[in-house]
Structure formats: structure tokens, C-alpha cells
Amino acid sequence: GFYSSNIPQLPPDPLFGIKARFALDTHPNKVDLGVGAYRDENGKPWILPSVRLAENLLQHSADFNHEYLPITGLKSLTEEAAKVILGDESRAIKEKRVVSIQSLSGTGSLHLAAKLIALFFKPADGTTESPVIYISDPSWANHIQVFETCGLKTARYPYLDAEKKVIRINEYVKTIEEAPRGSVFLLHATAHNPTGIDPTPEQWKIVLKAISDNGHLPLFDCAYQGFTTGSLSEDAWALRHAIDTEGYKFPGVLVCQSFAKNCGMYGERVGAFHVILPVHDEALNSAVLSQLSKVIRSEISNPPGYGAKIVSLILTTPELKKQWEQDLITMSSRIFGMRKALVAELERLGTPGSWKHIVEQKGMFSFTGLTPEQTDKLAEDYGIYMTRNGRASIAGLNGGNVKYVAKGIDGVVR
Ligand code: PLP
């Protein structure tokens, strides 16, 4: 039976736990800087204008229905999603080396990656051991359990120098060099979560060369395309460089793509998983797709349709695509404006310490440098919530609360 002696109680998920505590907080000026979801200047969830237009088009189209999608998902979504992330001119697409399948947003895509690796990626021919998945220290809190629940071992690579707020590039590269040949390196494609610090192009080249030289498999997690610079192609630079540069010799490249953030479709679970094979091999493409299809069929039968149809319409309708690109600029520039406003206010208050890193960090988050104790105090005294590692979702700031947040930070660091 189910005995309490062998079902240990787990702590609540840290992020969703914050959401719950925030909901119960009665503080009149409370601010949620926890979960990474975009908010507009009134602090409200934002339905992107491009999404509204697509929804309208979809619901008024004569053939709109709620039938099952194919096991592999909506073809127009997966094909266009590959182009958005790999580029219209992608060599890998032209050479038919890309296997794409629809996923339950970014998390579902990472799960498919974990499954594929656990089942079929071996560090060398003839070995039976699965590879170790190297994850940045720090990283998105869910990464470790997504891989470990599929039976894979994880390890960390040094990433952030918390003191200097730069990447520990030498230790990072040393870890790549010392990892057993054929390990997997999970790379944040853009807008690193939680640090907001991405490698420079020069650092990317050093990292990717080391991964290639040591026979490792790069796995790009791309949850924030468009949030770093506002441009889809600029934010895909590292990943496209890895895939399109002939000098690298990877055993393949895996790409996990989420439309949760960049389409504001969080709850609709729209995403794709792409396997880029090193050489064109029709039989291998087909075998990989068949195995991924089996995973999908056994776990969710087929992926959800509604969000997929909306994103597909955006990607295939030029006016909607243009509107989407505009929406990405709206979101990324509002966030950047809030970074500047927060720092200006902290400087005006003379808050001890340097806060310039908040403006320099990219994407939705800032790794503020606040200690766990300071974040606890911020929640207790001010009703301002962020994760205990000091990560604040800058998208939760707006003209109405930024001064209050600065005042709270000022209060807890003094
Ligand atoms: N990867 C990273 C780094 C993330 O921050 C997130 C979401 O916060 C995800 C993946 C997956 O998000 P979703 O499953 O909602 O697409």
C-alpha cells in the first residue's frame, strides 16, 4: 500500500512556493518579483497584440476545431519554430539534419532531451553508461530534477563569480576539459537564468571549441529568445554559431525551445525540441523521430493544440510575425527601462554597494546580490518577494512600484 513511512514529504517548489506566500500576504504595496513572467506597466499579465490577432484569426477560421494533433505535433509549428531559432538560412535545415518535434513548452522539451540522452546517447560507441549532464552553477532550479528524474547523473560547471559578477571562464573551460569525453553540457542560449549574464561572443567561441575538442554534446536551452536584445536573430547568435560553424565537431546539437515567455503563452505549453545531427542520414532522422514519438505517445499521447495553432499562425503570417517582433521590443525595452529606473533610485537613495550590474544584466532577471536573509527580510518587512538566491524578476517592476522596491532594498541592505 501507500505507507507514510516510505513517502517522504517534499518541500514546496521554491518558485511556486513564493507565489503562494505572495497571494496570502496582506501587505498593501506587495510586489512579486518571483516567477519569470512578463508584466505590463500596470503589473498585469500581458496578452501580446500579435497573440490577440492570431487568436482572432484562428477562432474565425472556417476549419478551426479541437481535434487531436499528430503525435509529433503541428507540422507548421515545428517547421517554423526550427527556422525561428536556427535561422531561415540555416545550413542544418538545408542539409536536412534537423529532427523537430512539438513539446510541452521548454520543460517538456528538456524532458524529451533527457529521455533521448538516457535511452540513446552514449559517450562512446560500445559503452553502456549514460553521460553526465553538466549544468551551470547557478542555473534554473528545475534543470537538475528534469534530468535526474530520467535517471541521469548531473554535475555542475562553474559559471558565476558572485563577487565580481562575471563568468568564471577559466574554471568553466577547465571543467569542460576535465569532464569525461562524451558528457552533455547544458547551455543557456541567451538571457542566462538566474544570473542575467551571458558569455561574450569570444567566450562562447572558447567554450564551444572546448566542448567540441572534448567530444561533448551541447544542449541549448532557449527559453528567452528575444528578451536579451529584442531581436530574435541576435539572441540566437551563440546557438547558430555552434550549429553553422564547420570547424566544430559535435556529436550532435540539441535545442530546447520555449514560446512561453517570448509569446506570453506560459500556460498553453508551446515548445519544440530539435535534434541537429552531424551528417544527413535519412534513416537516422527517421529513427530518432520514431523514438521521440514513442515517448510522446506513451506520456501525453499528443501535444496540446490551441497554443501551437496560435504560435504557428504568428510564424506563418508576415504581418503577425512583424507584430510579434515589435512585441518583443516592447517587452525587452520596458524591462531595460525598469533596470535603469531601479538603479537610478538606489543611487538617489545612496544605498550602500554598487548596483550597476542590474543595468548590465540581460533578460528577465537580475541577480541582485542580495543575501537569502535580506530577501527574507524584504518579504517580511515590505511584502517584496524574490527567490532566496537574490534573483529578482525585473519584469515585475513598473512605474508604480519601482521606488518602493528600491526603498525596500535600501532598507534591508543598511
Ligand atoms: N529553461 C529556463 C532557463 C527557464 O527559465 C524556463 C522557465 O522559467 C524554462 C526552461 C521552461 O519554461 P517553460 O516550460 O514554461 O517553457
Residues whose N, C-alpha, C, O or C-beta is under 5 A from the ligand:
A	BS01	PLP	G36 L104 S105 G106 T107 G108 W140 N193 D221 A223 S258 A260 Y266
